[in-house]
Amino acid sequence: MSVASLLRKTAAEFSDKTAIYFQDIEITYKDLEEKVNRLANGLANLGLKKGERAAVLLPNCPEFVISYFGIVSIGATIVPINPLFKGEELKYILNDASIKILITAAPFQNLVESIWNEAQSLESLIIIGGETEKDIYDFAELIEGSASEPFNITIEPDDVASCLYTSGTTGKPKGALLTHDNLIFDAEATIKHLGLGSDENYLCVLPLFHSFAEMVCMIVPIYTGASITIVGQFKPDATLKEVEAKKVTIFAGVPAMYGAFLAAIKDPKSYDLSSIKLCVSGGAPLPVEIMKVFEERYGVIMIEGNGPTETSPVSYANPIDGVRKPGSVGIPVPGVEVKIVDDNDNEVPVNEVGEICVKGRNVMKGYLNRPEETAQALRGGWLHTGDLGKKDEDGYIYIVDRKKDMIIVGGLNVYPREVEEILYQHPAVAEAAVVGIADELRGEIPKAFVALKPGKEATEKELIRYCRQNLANYKCPKQVEFCESLPKTVTGKIDKKLLREAKSIGL
């Protein structure tokens, strides 16, 4: 099965069911399939061929979903682009991926046109609500003027469906090549692991260009014939109003979103959230204290899972039936293997920290244009994730930190997440992030950036003392800087790269 045939199969079974809710718009599966078919034929008429790449630069909206399935339906590869990117970032991806066609919206038209001459392969721009001229086509007109029959082409399981660029925290972003088989396998494994069916309504407020949203908020619900409620931007109050109005049953978010709910919404009874059956957290480690308080306040089950973009991305999650272990990202989803290795790729004993490695049909084909980095990441037939973690006696996996985030204090390893978990337990702390800063004597020392809860107070000395009551002294922050809120990436993760580069949060 290909990702394209997945939509056709679901549309045949759930023709009149609402596939997408967006603001006051409803799109049935029948309508969605027709729009996808028309776009696919329109793209082919513009010259896009199997194996070539088309990019999408859009916020969360139905046109993103239509574009995604329209591109993969003709055997081409979709390259989603972060809508917060500026000119140089956009130009890099357009050139690195040899993008032939770009689908975007009016607010981005000037940006795209400003770098078009430097985008070596870009031939056509498809715009939503913008001005058209030579080589710039209107999205709606292209769909209306194209045939509605399915595009007829053979797509092999190993053909690349999606090229997702990683965040580039250690250099230039790399395009992870995910095949149709990667994505279908991961969807099936996720559905089986979490017991998901057609009766659900998923809230998609995570950015659709990101692998978490692509899989859990788009491919999984379409695979099962469920509905998707798309929200353009995360704002705690507005998001919960949409949950209430659309009777959302499954909410997928990153830890910072759940923390924002707790900080911004004082009275959980302000909203009728009784429709929610399950909250899924991923993208970054979920602080145990946030899980505990959120479940108590809202009376819902939270399932934490994870996996890097290179694994499509769901590799492990706590089971829906069985033991959930707070602080753990659970057990491997069906068909996936996980091992923990040392720097020489030797498997380490139970409960010992090492690098998390993953093997399964969900693991990417490789990095675009990066044969050496592909070979390094996939050495020995295992994806080396760059996450430091451990596996307990029951096979549950714990992410300790990213390899690059580890702090070495006088030769001793300090894992920032361990320190952050303690800080989150302090009654005044709303957000916390710990990074390493240079120190002449010890090489590095931990520094904490902290945002306090409204109306709460704490001092630097108080928080350092609190950490020392629970951790060895060398692990404790030597400095604490307070700020109103911590910087976030577009996917809602705390931006540690920015914190490491800044001398203080104000810079």
N, C-alpha and C positions, 0 to 999 in steps of 0.2 A: 504494500500500500504506500502511496505517496501522500504528502501533505495536501496536494491538490485534490486527489481522489477522496481524501478524508471529508472535505466539505461537501462534495457531491453525494457521498453516501449518507451523510447526516441530513442534508437538505431533502433527499428522497424520503427519509423516514419521518422527519419533523417539519415538513413543508410549511405549514401555517403557524408554527410556533415562533414566538419572538426570539430572535437570535441576539439582537442588540437593542438596549435602551440607551439613549443619549439625550439628556435634557428632556424635551417633549417629543423626541423622535423615537419611533419603534420600527425596526427592520426585521421582517420575518426571514426564516432560513431560505425560503423560495426567492425572496427579493435579493437577499445577500448573494446567493449563488448567481442570479442573473447579472447583478452588477459586477461580480468578479469575472464572469464569462465575457461580458462586454469590455471590461478593462483589459483582460488578457488579449482579446482580439485587437483592441486598439493599440496596445503595446507592440504586438506583432506587426501591425500595419506600419508602425513607426520604425520598424527595423530591428527591434530587440529579438535576439535569438537565444536558443537553448545554450546554456553555459556562460552567457554574458551576465553582467551585473547591473542592476538598477538600484538606486538609493531612494530612501524615503526620509524626508526631513519634515516631520509633523509632530504636533502635540497629540495627546490622546483624543481620538475622534473616530467615527465609523470609517472615514476614508483611509485611515491607517490599516484597518483590518481588510478592507477591500483591496488596497494596494498590495498588502502582504500576499494574499491568496491569488491576486491577479498576476503578480510577477512569477510566483512559483508554478502557476498553472501552465506556463509556456516553457517550463524547464530552465528558466533563468534563476539567478540568485538574488535575493533581496539583501540589501545592506542598510539597516536602520541607522540613522544618525541622530545623536543627541541634539535636541533643538536649542540647547543653550550654547552650542559651539559658536565661536566667532570665525572670522574669515580664514585665518591660517589653519585652524583645526579642521574646518570644513574642506579646505583645499587639499590638505594632506590626505584625507580619506578618499575624496573624489579621485585623486591621482593614484594612491596606493592600490585602490580596488578597481582602477580603470572603469569608472562608472560611465555608462553610455546614456542613461536616462535618469533624471532626478524628478521625483514627485514631491511637491512642497506646497505651501500656502502663501497667500498674499503677504503676510508680515515678513516673510523671509525672501521675497523676490528681489529686493534691492541688494541684500547680502549676496545672494547667489550670482546675480548679474555682475557684481563688483569683482568677482574672482573667476568668472566664466572663462575669460581668455587664458587663464593660467591652469584651468582644468583640462588636461590634455586629451581626454577621451570623451568628454561630455558633449553630446550631440543635441539632445532635446530636453526641454524643461516642461513638466506638466504642473500647472498651477491651479490651486483651488481659490477662486475668488479674486484672482489678480488680473493684470493686463496682458493681453495676448498679442503676439506679433510673430514674425518668422522664427520658427523653431521653438516657440512657446505656445503650448496648447492648454485649453481650458479643460479641467478634469471632468466636469459634468458633461460638456459638449462631446468630449472624446468617448465617454460611456454611451451617451444617447445615440451617437452616430456609428456605433460598432455592433457587430452581430452578437446575438445572445446565446448562440450555440456554444457548447464546451469546446475549448481549443483542443485539437486532436494531436497529441504528441506522446511518445513513449518516454516515461521517466523511470530511471533505474533507482533502486534503493540507495546506491552509493553516490548518486548525483547530489551536488551541494544545493541545499535549499536556502540556507541563511548564512551570512557572514557577519558575525557579531564582533564588534571591536571592543576589546578589553579596556579597562580604565586607563592603562598606561601609567600606573603609579611608579613604575621603575624605568620609564623611558617612553618611547613613542608607542601609541596604541597598536595592538596586534589584532588582525582579523581572524577569529576562530571560525573555521569552516565546519558547519554542521550539516550533515546529510539528511535526506528524507528519512532514512532508516534511523539515524540518531534521534530525530525528533519524535517519530512515531513510537519507537521503543520507549523513550522516556515518558511520553504521555501515557502509554499503556501501563508502565510500571508505577507511575504516580497514581493513576486511577485505581489500580489494584491495591496499592499500599494504603491509600486513604479511604477506600470504599466509596468512590464518587459515582454519582449517577446523573440521570437526565433531569431530575426535579430541581436542580440547584439554580441559583441566580448568583453569579460571581460579581463582586465589586472590583472593577479594574480602575484603581487610582494610581497604582504603580505605573511608571512610564513605559509605554509599550515598546520603546526601542530597546529596553533592557531584557535580558534573557529570562529573569524571574517572571515578569509580566507576560512575555511571549509564550511561555509554557503554561504557567498556572492560571493566568487570566484570559488566555485566548485559545491556545491549541487544546488544552484539556477540556474546557467547556464545550468547544465545538466538536471534539471527538465524541463526547457523551450526549450531545444534543441539549445541553443546558443553555441558560441565558447569560448574557454579559451586560452588566450595567457599567457603562464607561463614564468616568469622571475626569474632567480636563485637568484639574489641579487639586492638590491636597490642601484642604483647610479643615481643621477638626470639626467645627460646627457644621459647615456645609456638607461635609462628607457624611456625618451621622444623619443629617436630614435626608440625604439621598438613600442611605441604608433603610431608613424608616419608610420613605415614600415608595421605594421600589421593592420592598420586602426582600432585601438581600439575605441570602442564606450562608454564603461563604465570603469572608473578608481575608484578603491576602495583603500583607504589609511588611515593611521593615521595622526593626525595633524602635527606631526614632518616631515612627507614626504612633505606635502604641504608647510610647512615653508622652507624646504630644496630646493624646486623648486624656491621659491621666492628669496632665498639667493644666489643660485648657478647659476641660469639662468638669465642673465642680459637682453637679448633681446628675448622676447617671440615669435618674428617672425622668430627666428632661426629654428623653427620646424613647420611643418604643422600638427596642432592638430585639424583641422576642423572636423575630424571624431568623436571627443568626444562629446557625448550628455549629459553626467551626470558624476559628481564626487561625490562619497559617502565618508563621513568621519565618523569614529567610533573608538572605542577602548580607547579613552580618550577625554575629553572635547576639542572642537575646539575653540581657541581664536577668538573672533569676528573680530579682526583686520586682522588676516590671511585670514579668509573667505572673507572679504570685498576686500582686495587687490588682492587676487587670482581671484575672479570673475571678477574684473575690468580688470586685466591684460590679462586673457585668454578668457574672454567672455563665460564662461560655468556656468551652474547651479551647485551649491554645495548643497547636502542634508546631513544634520547631523543627525545621529541616534546613538543608543547605546543599551546596554544591557549586563549583565554579562554572562560569560561562562555558568553559571547554567541555562540560559534561551535560550540556543541553537544557537546564543545568541541574536538575534534581538528582542527587546521588544517594542521599540519606535523609531520613525523617523519622520522628517518633511515630510509632504505629497508632492508628485510630482505635484499634482493639488490642488491648494488652498494656504493658507497662510503659508509661511516659516518664522519662527521667529529666526533671528540670536541670538545665545547664548542658544537656546533651542534645546533639542534633539527630539522635536516634540511631537506627540501624540501616544498613543498605537497603534500598528499594529492590524488589525482585529482579534477579538477573545481573545485579551489580556486585562486584567484589571490592573490598577495601582492606588495605594493609597499612601499617605504620612502619616507616623505615628510618634508619640513621643516615648519616652523611655518605655512607658507603653503600647505600641501598640494601642493607641487611635488615630484616624484619626485627623489630624490638619486642621485648616481653610485654605482657599485659600491663596496662596502667603506666607504661613508660612513654615519655613524650618523644615524638619524631615527626617526620613529614607524612602527611596523609596522601596515599596513592590510591587511584581508582582504576578499575578495569571493567569494561562492559560495552554493550552496543551503543550506549549513550555518549561515549567518548568521541570527541571531534576527529575529523579526518586529518587536521593539522592546521598550522597557521598560514595564512595567505602570504606568499612570497618570502617565507621565512623557513627554509629547509633545515638550517642548523638549529634554530630555536625549536622547531618541531621535533627534531631528533632528540634534543635534550629533554624536552618536556615529556616525550613518550618513550623514553629509554626503557628497555626491558619489557616493553609491551604494557607498561602502566603509565597513566597520566600522573605526573608529579605536580600536585596542586599548589604548592607553595604555602599551604596551611600547616601549621604545627598543631598536632593533636595527639590524642591517646585513645585506646580502645579498652573498655573494661572487660571483666570476666564474662559478661553477658553479651558482648559484641556491640555494645553501645559506643558511639563515637563522640568524643568531646573535642571541640576546636579550642585550642589554648590561645592561639594568635596566628597572625601572618608571620612567616619567616622574617620578612623585612621589618616588621614592627617590633621584633624582640629587642630588648635593651640589654646590653652587656655592661654590668657594673663591677669593675675590678675583677673581670674574668668570670663573674657569676651571671647566669641567665635570669632575666626578669621578664615575665610575660605580662604586658600591660593589662590584659583582660582580667587577670587575677586581682590586680590592684583596683581596677574599675569596679569589679563586683563588690569589693569592700566599701568603696566610696558610695555606691548606689544604696547601700544599707543605712547610710547616715540619714537621719530624718529630714535634714535640710537640703539634701542634694537632689536636683532634678536630672541633671546630665553630667557626665564625667568622661574625660578622655585623657589617657596618659601616654606621653611620648618621651623619647630619649633626647636629651640635649647634651652637647659636648661638655666635658669636664677634664681639666688638665691632669688631675690626680687619678681619677677612676675611669677615664675614657668616656663614659656616659653616666648621667644620673637621670632618674625619672622626674618628669615635670607633669603636674596635673592641671588640666583646664576644667573648670567647674562652673556650672550654671545652677543657681539656687532656686528652690521653689518660691513662688510669690509669697511675700510676707515672712520668709524664714531668713535667719542670719547664721553665719558661721565665719570663723576666721581661719587664716592659713595655718596658724599653730594648732588650732582645734582639729582640723582635718588631718594634719600630719600625725598628731597624737592619736587620733582615732585609728589611723592605719597601723601605727606601731603597736596598738593593742591587739591587732589581729594578724600582723605579718612580720616577718623578719625585717630588721631595720634597713638592710640594703635594698629591699624591694619597695620601700616607702618613698613617696614623693619628697624631694628636697625643696621643691618650689610648688606653690599652688597659685594659679591665676584665676580670678573670678571674672565672669562675663555674663551678659544677659542671656545669650544662647550660643551654642557651639555651631560652627559653620558646617553645612551639610552639602553633600554632592547632590546632583539632580535625582538620584535614586533614593535619597533620604538617609544615606549613611553619614556618620560623622566624618568630616574630611580631615583625616590625620596627616595627609600629605601637606595640606595648607598649614596645619598647626606646627608640623616639624619645620617648615620653611620660614614661618613667622617668628620673630623674636618675642612678640607678644600678640595677643588676639586683636589688638588695636591696629596692627600694622598690615 
